[in-house]
Amino acid sequence: MLNDKTILITGGTGSFGKKFTKTVLTKYPNVKKIIIFSRDEYKQFVMQNMPEFKPFEEKLRFFIGDVRDKERLYRAFEGVDYVIHAAALKQVPACEYNPFEAVRTNIIGAKNIIDAAIDKGVKKVVALSTDKACAPINLYGATKLCSDKLFISGNCYCGSKETRFAVVRYGNVAGSRGSVIPFFQKLVAEGAKELPITDMKMTRFWLKLEQAVEMVLEALENMHGGELYVKKIPSMHMPDLAKAIAPDLKIKEVGIRPGEKIHEQMITKEDAPNTIEFKDFYIVLPQIVMENKNVDTYYPNAKRVPPDFEYNSGNNDRWLTIEEMRKLISEI
């Protein structure tokens, strides 16, 4: 699928970008080129000198730029086959305090990606979304929902061009920078006597970085344009996670933070009429009708979900035990 193809990853120096790059270079040794597009020269320098990428340096290109800069994107997209859009402002408090900066990167940046991809003849674009874009209650989620809608509708105005757009939605990655596992581990290492839990009823999905990469590769291979992919993954109770990391420490409930939900949401009831199910993932089909591009026609054998279906970490049918979490944490 990716052999002899040129791939560009926006925000490519992040956790996802590095994992995706390493996976593609290993799995597709004949990939033509991978372009890391990001705005931080130091992070590019660090990634460029990581031992796992040294054997592939002839296939890697590091391109400094910002998704806010459409002219730079036009230059970067020259000769690119596939684009993975991972760049975003993602910190909820930062987006609340700097709202228009989030709009400029997450919304206007998305529009710039779409325009550049169509005009430069990119074949496929997969944009990364977040659980916070599902029924958003904070600005970050609102900007990402808008971004999702832009990418889906991008399939309607590509005209005679063959560019196709799809979205992959997932939540927090287990063990990623700023997530709860390293936070708890840091507290334990510092000799904490208790671990803080925002709400004892809180649940979260458990997603490994490898699974996020797999879902994007699934989308790249099978997308027709307009799909929003959601992977089926297990859930965990947050108090159980604390027990898995430090079974002897007390748990203190500290209250839910602004912009935070009790459960991670991926698919709402309102999306149920447009949602189809596969063994390992769901696809939310576009609400808008796409002339000659309605992806519903490409999946005639897919299973329709019930009318009242919704998918969140609290109503999941797959749950991790404390022992399973302990084992998974040791593998991170």
C-alpha positions as CSV (number, residue, x, y, z in Angstrom):
1,M,0.0,0.0,0.0
2,L,2.7,2.5,0.9
3,N,5.5,1.2,-1.2
4,D,6.9,3.8,-3.5
5,K,4.7,6.5,-1.9
6,T,5.6,9.8,-0.3
7,I,3.9,10.5,3.0
8,L,3.8,13.8,5.0
9,I,3.0,13.9,8.7
10,T,2.0,17.3,10.1
11,G,3.1,17.5,13.8
12,G,5.4,14.6,12.9
13,T,7.7,15.0,15.9
14,G,5.0,14.1,18.4
15,S,4.4,10.7,20.0
16,F,2.1,9.6,17.2
17,G,4.3,10.9,14.4
18,K,7.4,9.1,15.7
19,K,5.5,5.9,16.2
20,F,3.8,6.1,12.8
21,T,7.1,6.9,11.1
22,K,8.9,4.0,12.7
23,T,6.1,1.6,11.9
24,V,5.9,2.6,8.2
25,L,9.7,2.4,7.8
26,T,9.7,-1.1,9.3
27,K,6.6,-2.5,7.6
28,Y,7.0,-0.8,4.2
29,P,10.8,-0.9,3.5
30,N,10.1,0.4,-0.1
31,V,8.3,3.5,1.0
32,K,9.7,6.4,-1.1
33,K,9.9,9.2,1.5
34,I,8.4,10.4,4.8
35,I,8.3,14.1,5.4
36,I,8.1,15.3,9.0
37,F,6.3,18.7,8.9
38,S,6.4,20.6,12.1
39,R,7.3,24.0,13.5
40,D,9.9,23.1,16.2
41,E,13.4,22.8,14.9
42,Y,14.8,21.4,18.1
43,K,12.2,18.5,18.2
44,Q,13.1,17.8,14.5
45,F,16.8,17.7,15.5
46,V,16.1,15.3,18.3
47,M,14.0,13.0,16.1
48,Q,16.5,13.1,13.3
49,N,19.2,11.9,15.7
50,M,17.2,9.1,17.4
51,P,19.0,5.8,16.9
52,E,15.9,4.0,15.5
53,F,15.7,6.5,12.6
54,K,19.4,6.6,11.7
55,P,19.3,3.6,9.4
56,F,16.5,5.3,7.4
57,E,17.8,8.8,7.1
58,E,17.9,8.7,3.3
59,K,14.1,8.3,3.4
60,L,13.3,11.0,5.9
61,R,12.9,14.7,5.2
62,F,12.4,17.3,7.9
63,F,10.4,20.3,6.8
64,I,9.9,23.3,9.2
65,G,6.5,24.9,8.8
66,D,3.2,25.7,10.4
67,V,-0.2,24.5,9.3
68,R,-1.4,28.1,9.7
69,D,0.9,29.0,6.7
70,K,-0.9,27.9,3.6
71,E,1.9,29.0,1.3
72,R,4.4,26.8,3.2
73,L,1.9,23.9,3.0
74,Y,1.7,24.3,-0.8
75,R,5.5,24.0,-1.0
76,A,5.6,21.0,1.4
77,F,2.8,19.1,-0.4
78,E,4.5,19.0,-3.7
79,G,4.7,15.4,-4.9
80,V,3.1,14.0,-1.7
81,D,0.8,11.0,-2.0
82,Y,-0.6,10.7,1.5
83,V,-1.0,13.2,4.4
84,I,-1.5,12.3,8.0
85,H,-2.6,15.4,9.9
86,A,-1.6,15.2,13.5
87,A,-0.7,18.8,14.3
88,A,-3.0,20.6,16.7
89,L,-3.1,22.6,19.9
90,K,-4.3,20.0,22.4
91,Q,-4.0,21.3,25.9
92,V,-7.5,22.1,27.2
93,P,-6.4,24.9,29.6
94,A,-4.1,26.5,27.0
95,C,-6.9,26.5,24.4
96,E,-9.4,28.0,26.9
97,Y,-6.9,30.8,27.8
98,N,-5.8,31.4,24.1
99,P,-9.0,30.6,22.2
100,F,-8.2,32.2,18.9
101,E,-4.8,30.5,18.8
102,A,-6.6,27.2,19.0
103,V,-8.9,28.4,16.2
104,R,-6.0,29.4,14.0
105,T,-4.2,26.1,14.3
106,N,-7.1,23.6,14.7
107,I,-9.7,25.1,12.3
108,I,-7.9,27.5,9.9
109,G,-5.0,25.1,9.8
110,A,-7.4,22.3,8.9
111,K,-8.8,24.4,6.0
112,N,-5.3,25.1,4.8
113,I,-4.5,21.4,4.8
114,I,-7.6,20.6,2.7
115,D,-7.0,23.4,0.2
116,A,-3.3,22.5,-0.2
117,A,-4.1,18.7,-0.6
118,I,-6.7,19.3,-3.3
119,D,-4.6,21.8,-5.2
120,K,-1.4,19.7,-5.1
121,G,-3.1,16.4,-6.0
122,V,-2.6,14.6,-2.7
123,K,-4.4,11.2,-3.0
124,K,-5.5,10.6,0.6
125,V,-5.6,12.7,3.8
126,V,-6.3,11.1,7.2
127,A,-6.8,13.7,10.0
128,L,-6.5,12.7,13.7
129,S,-9.4,13.6,16.0
130,T,-10.1,13.2,19.7
131,D,-12.8,12.0,22.1
132,K,-13.1,15.6,23.1
133,A,-14.6,16.4,19.7
134,C,-17.6,14.2,20.5
135,A,-20.3,16.4,22.1
136,P,-17.6,18.9,23.1
137,I,-17.7,20.9,26.4
138,N,-14.4,22.8,26.0
139,L,-12.9,24.9,23.3
140,Y,-10.3,22.3,22.3
141,G,-13.1,19.8,21.6
142,A,-15.1,22.4,19.7
143,T,-12.2,23.3,17.4
144,K,-11.5,19.6,16.7
145,L,-15.2,18.9,16.0
146,C,-15.1,21.8,13.5
147,S,-11.9,20.3,12.0
148,D,-13.6,16.9,11.7
149,K,-16.5,18.5,9.8
150,L,-14.2,20.4,7.5
151,F,-12.3,17.2,6.6
152,I,-15.4,15.2,5.9
153,S,-17.0,18.0,3.8
154,G,-13.7,18.4,1.9
155,N,-14.7,15.3,-0.1
156,C,-17.6,17.4,-1.5
157,Y,-15.6,20.2,-3.0
158,C,-12.5,18.5,-4.5
159,G,-14.2,18.6,-7.9
160,S,-12.5,16.5,-10.5
161,K,-9.5,15.9,-8.2
162,E,-9.1,12.5,-6.7
163,T,-8.2,13.7,-3.2
164,R,-10.1,11.9,-0.5
165,F,-10.4,12.8,3.2
166,A,-11.1,10.6,6.3
167,V,-10.9,11.1,10.1
168,V,-9.6,8.8,12.8
169,R,-10.9,9.5,16.3
170,Y,-9.3,8.2,19.5
171,G,-8.8,9.4,23.1
172,N,-5.8,9.6,25.4
173,V,-3.0,7.2,24.7
174,A,-1.8,5.2,27.7
175,G,1.5,6.3,29.0
176,S,1.8,9.3,26.6
177,R,3.3,12.6,27.8
178,G,1.0,14.4,30.2
179,S,-1.3,11.4,30.7
180,V,-2.3,10.0,34.0
181,I,0.0,6.9,34.2
182,P,3.3,8.8,34.2
183,F,1.6,11.4,36.5
184,F,0.8,8.7,39.1
185,Q,4.2,7.0,38.7
186,K,5.9,10.4,39.3
187,L,3.9,10.9,42.5
188,V,4.8,7.4,43.7
189,A,8.5,8.0,43.0
190,E,8.3,11.2,45.0
191,G,6.9,9.4,48.0
192,A,3.3,10.5,47.8
193,K,1.0,9.1,50.5
194,E,-2.1,9.1,48.3
195,L,-3.2,9.4,44.6
196,P,-5.7,12.0,43.5
197,I,-8.7,10.8,41.5
198,T,-11.0,13.5,40.1
199,D,-14.1,11.4,40.4
200,M,-14.5,7.8,41.7
201,K,-17.0,7.0,38.9
202,M,-14.6,8.2,36.2
203,T,-13.7,5.8,33.4
204,R,-11.3,6.0,30.4
205,F,-10.5,4.0,27.3
206,W,-7.2,2.1,27.2
207,L,-5.4,2.8,23.9
208,K,-1.9,1.9,23.0
209,L,0.0,4.0,20.5
210,E,0.4,1.0,18.3
211,Q,-3.4,0.7,18.0
212,A,-3.7,4.4,16.9
213,V,-1.2,3.8,14.2
214,E,-3.0,0.6,13.1
215,M,-6.2,2.5,12.8
216,V,-4.7,5.2,10.6
217,L,-3.1,2.5,8.4
218,E,-6.6,0.8,8.2
219,A,-8.1,4.1,7.1
220,L,-5.4,4.8,4.5
221,E,-5.8,1.4,2.9
222,N,-9.6,1.2,2.9
223,M,-11.1,4.7,3.0
224,H,-13.3,5.9,0.2
225,G,-13.7,9.5,1.6
226,G,-15.9,10.8,4.3
227,E,-15.4,8.1,7.0
228,L,-14.8,8.8,10.7
229,Y,-13.1,5.7,12.2
230,V,-13.3,4.8,15.8
231,K,-11.4,1.8,17.1
232,K,-13.0,-0.7,19.6
233,I,-10.8,-0.7,22.7
234,P,-11.2,-1.8,26.4
235,S,-12.2,0.6,29.2
236,M,-10.8,1.0,32.7
237,H,-12.1,2.4,36.0
238,M,-9.7,5.1,37.2
239,P,-9.6,3.9,40.8
240,D,-8.6,0.5,39.5
241,L,-5.8,2.2,37.6
242,A,-4.5,3.8,40.8
243,K,-4.6,0.4,42.5
244,A,-2.7,-1.2,39.6
245,I,0.1,1.4,40.0
246,A,0.2,1.7,43.8
247,P,-2.0,-0.8,45.6
248,D,-1.0,0.3,49.1
249,L,-1.7,4.0,48.6
250,K,-4.9,5.7,49.6
251,I,-7.1,7.3,46.9
252,K,-8.3,10.9,47.3
253,E,-11.3,12.2,45.3
254,V,-10.4,15.8,44.3
255,G,-13.3,16.8,42.0
256,I,-13.7,17.0,38.3
257,R,-11.7,19.6,36.5
258,P,-13.2,22.3,34.1
259,G,-13.8,20.8,30.6
260,E,-13.5,17.2,31.8
261,K,-16.0,14.4,31.4
262,I,-16.8,11.4,33.6
263,H,-16.6,9.1,30.6
264,E,-14.7,9.5,27.3
265,Q,-17.1,9.7,24.4
266,M,-16.4,8.5,20.9
267,I,-19.8,8.2,19.2
268,T,-23.1,9.9,20.4
269,K,-26.6,8.7,20.0
270,E,-27.2,11.3,17.4
271,D,-24.5,9.7,15.3
272,A,-26.1,6.2,15.6
273,P,-28.2,6.4,12.4
274,N,-25.0,6.9,10.4
275,T,-22.8,4.4,12.3
276,I,-21.8,1.0,11.0
277,E,-19.9,-1.7,12.8
278,F,-17.0,-4.0,12.0
279,K,-15.1,-6.5,14.0
280,D,-12.5,-4.2,15.4
281,F,-13.8,-0.7,14.7
282,Y,-16.8,1.5,13.9
283,I,-17.3,4.0,11.0
284,V,-19.4,7.0,11.4
285,L,-20.7,7.8,7.9
286,P,-21.1,11.5,6.8
287,Q,-24.4,13.1,7.4
288,I,-24.2,15.1,4.2
289,V,-24.9,13.5,0.8
290,M,-21.8,13.3,-1.4
291,E,-22.6,13.0,-5.1
292,N,-21.0,9.9,-6.4
293,K,-19.0,9.7,-3.2
294,N,-21.5,8.4,-0.6
295,V,-19.3,5.9,1.4
296,D,-22.4,4.1,2.6
297,T,-22.5,2.4,-0.8
298,Y,-19.0,1.0,-0.3
299,Y,-19.9,-1.0,2.9
300,P,-23.1,-2.9,1.9
301,N,-22.4,-5.8,4.3
302,A,-21.5,-3.8,7.3
303,K,-23.6,-4.2,10.4
304,R,-25.8,-1.2,11.4
305,V,-25.7,-0.3,15.1
306,P,-29.0,0.0,17.1
307,P,-30.9,3.4,16.9
308,D,-30.0,4.2,20.6
309,F,-26.3,3.2,20.2
310,E,-23.6,5.3,21.8
311,Y,-20.0,4.5,22.5
312,N,-18.2,5.8,25.5
313,S,-15.8,4.4,28.1
314,G,-18.7,3.9,30.6
315,N,-21.0,1.7,28.5
316,N,-18.3,-0.4,27.0
317,D,-18.5,-4.2,27.1
318,R,-14.8,-4.7,27.5
319,W,-13.1,-3.9,30.8
320,L,-9.6,-4.3,32.0
321,T,-8.9,-5.9,35.4
322,I,-6.3,-4.5,37.8
323,E,-3.9,-7.4,36.9
324,E,-4.3,-6.7,33.2
325,M,-3.6,-3.1,33.7
326,R,-0.5,-3.9,35.7
327,K,0.8,-6.1,33.0
328,L,0.1,-3.5,30.3
329,I,1.7,-0.7,32.3
330,S,4.9,-2.9,32.5
331,E,4.9,-3.0,28.7
332,I,4.7,0.7,28.2
